[in-house]
Amino acid sequence: MLSSRIHRRKPMGKPMSKATARANAAKSSIRAHVEHVFAHQKNRFNLFIRTIGLARAEVKLTLCNLAYNFNRLIFHERRENAG
């Protein structure tokens, strides 16, 4: 079953219901993990996709994801060996 991963807005002039606030918090925890990856790629690898065509953009993003994953692998390997 598909469920929306988009945050709900607070109704204007009314308080947000507790159920909506809990749902937004659950969505935020997932979103934070993804956003940190993209922020790291933009800052460390200077990721800026400005290509003609989806195929070239997909290749650039795939290579950046591969580099990020290798970077994380090295980090975890070093941490495991040190401790």
C-alpha positions as a Markdown table, in Angstrom:
| # | Residue | x | y | z |
|---|---|---|---|---|
| 1 | Met | 0.0 | 0.0 | 0.0 |
| 2 | Leu | 1.3 | 3.4 | -0.9 |
| 3 | Ser | 1.3 | 6.2 | 1.7 |
| 4 | Ser | 2.1 | 9.8 | 1.4 |
| 5 | Arg | 5.6 | 10.9 | 2.6 |
| 6 | Ile | 4.7 | 14.6 | 2.3 |
| 7 | His | 4.3 | 16.7 | 5.5 |
| 8 | Arg | 1.0 | 18.1 | 6.4 |
| 9 | Arg | 0.7 | 21.8 | 7.0 |
| 10 | Lys | -0.8 | 23.4 | 10.1 |
| 11 | Pro | -4.3 | 24.7 | 9.5 |
| 12 | Met | -4.3 | 28.5 | 9.4 |
| 13 | Gly | -5.4 | 30.0 | 12.7 |
| 14 | Lys | -5.8 | 26.6 | 14.3 |
| 15 | Pro | -3.4 | 24.4 | 16.3 |
| 16 | Met | -2.0 | 21.3 | 14.6 |
| 17 | Ser | -3.6 | 18.0 | 15.8 |
| 18 | Lys | -1.3 | 15.7 | 17.7 |
| 19 | Ala | -1.8 | 12.9 | 15.2 |
| 20 | Thr | -0.6 | 15.1 | 12.4 |
| 21 | Ala | 2.4 | 16.3 | 14.4 |
| 22 | Arg | 3.3 | 12.7 | 15.2 |
| 23 | Ala | 3.0 | 11.8 | 11.5 |
| 24 | Asn | 5.2 | 14.7 | 10.5 |
| 25 | Ala | 7.8 | 13.7 | 13.0 |
| 26 | Ala | 7.9 | 10.2 | 11.6 |
| 27 | Lys | 8.3 | 11.5 | 8.1 |
| 28 | Ser | 11.0 | 13.9 | 9.3 |
| 29 | Ser | 13.2 | 11.1 | 10.6 |
| 30 | Ile | 13.3 | 9.4 | 7.2 |
| 31 | Arg | 13.7 | 12.7 | 5.4 |
| 32 | Ala | 16.7 | 13.7 | 7.6 |
| 33 | His | 18.7 | 10.6 | 6.6 |
| 34 | Val | 18.2 | 11.3 | 2.9 |
| 35 | Glu | 18.8 | 15.1 | 3.2 |
| 36 | His | 22.1 | 14.5 | 5.0 |
| 37 | Val | 23.4 | 12.3 | 2.1 |
| 38 | Phe | 22.5 | 15.0 | -0.5 |
| 39 | Ala | 24.1 | 17.8 | 1.6 |
| 40 | His | 27.3 | 15.8 | 1.9 |
| 41 | Gln | 27.4 | 15.2 | -1.8 |
| 42 | Lys | 26.8 | 18.8 | -2.6 |
| 43 | Asn | 29.4 | 20.1 | -0.2 |
| 44 | Arg | 32.1 | 17.4 | -0.5 |
| 45 | Phe | 31.8 | 16.4 | -4.1 |
| 46 | Asn | 30.5 | 19.7 | -5.5 |
| 47 | Leu | 27.4 | 18.0 | -6.8 |
| 48 | Phe | 25.6 | 20.3 | -9.2 |
| 49 | Ile | 23.7 | 18.6 | -12.0 |
| 50 | Arg | 23.3 | 20.8 | -15.0 |
| 51 | Thr | 23.3 | 18.4 | -18.0 |
| 52 | Ile | 21.3 | 18.0 | -21.1 |
| 53 | Gly | 19.2 | 14.9 | -20.9 |
| 54 | Leu | 18.1 | 12.6 | -18.1 |
| 55 | Ala | 20.7 | 9.9 | -19.0 |
| 56 | Arg | 23.6 | 12.2 | -18.4 |
| 57 | Ala | 22.1 | 13.5 | -15.2 |
| 58 | Glu | 21.5 | 9.9 | -14.0 |
| 59 | Val | 25.1 | 8.9 | -14.8 |
| 60 | Lys | 26.5 | 11.9 | -12.9 |
| 61 | Leu | 24.2 | 11.2 | -9.9 |
| 62 | Thr | 25.1 | 7.5 | -10.0 |
| 63 | Leu | 28.8 | 8.2 | -9.9 |
| 64 | Cys | 28.4 | 10.6 | -7.1 |
| 65 | Asn | 26.4 | 8.0 | -5.1 |
| 66 | Leu | 29.1 | 5.4 | -5.8 |
| 67 | Ala | 31.8 | 7.7 | -4.5 |
| 68 | Tyr | 29.7 | 8.5 | -1.4 |
| 69 | Asn | 29.1 | 4.8 | -0.7 |
| 70 | Phe | 32.9 | 4.1 | -1.1 |
| 71 | Asn | 33.6 | 7.0 | 1.3 |
| 72 | Arg | 31.2 | 5.5 | 3.9 |
| 73 | Leu | 32.7 | 2.0 | 3.4 |
| 74 | Ile | 36.2 | 3.4 | 4.1 |
| 75 | Phe | 34.9 | 5.3 | 7.2 |
| 76 | His | 33.3 | 2.1 | 8.6 |
| 77 | Glu | 36.3 | -0.1 | 7.9 |
| 78 | Arg | 38.6 | 2.3 | 9.6 |
| 79 | Arg | 36.3 | 2.7 | 12.6 |
| 80 | Glu | 36.0 | -1.1 | 12.9 |
| 81 | Asn | 39.8 | -1.6 | 12.7 |
| 82 | Ala | 40.5 | 1.2 | 15.2 |
| 83 | Gly | 38.1 | 0.0 | 17.9 |
